[in-house]
Amino acid sequence: MSEVVKKAKEPLKCCGYMPARNGFDKKGRQRYRCPECKKSFIEKPSPDFSPEEKEEIVKDFKESGFNQNATAQNRGITRYRLGKIVKEVTGMDCKTLVVSFFQKREEQKKEEPKL
Ligand SMILES: [Zn+2]
């Protein structure tokens, strides 16, 4: 089991050397090695979400009134990451999603029968 290096740009705790890239592990994660003691490390993986969780995040985003900061903060992710998830789930970036949401709502209003 490889130890985890938080940031590949910081010196390693073991000997204080900068980690050297050392190929990839079986899961495709970047591997690093200490040039001194040859201890190996992997880069800390960013938290990943299941497809269901991603759908939920997009739902949260809509329910928050498209508040990117609030949604990202609630989920402990960056706005950039949120944008990527939104794009993945809906095929649209945040801005396009918001525009299309309000367009659809306008259309639905028009389709409502008049009393
Ligand atoms: Zn070392």
Boltz pocket constraint, residues with backbone or C-beta under 6 A from the ligand:
constraints:
  - pocket:
      binder: B
      contacts: [[A, 12], [A, 14], [A, 15], [A, 16], [A, 34], [A, 35], [A, 36], [A, 37], [A, 38], [A, 39]]
      max_distance: 6.0
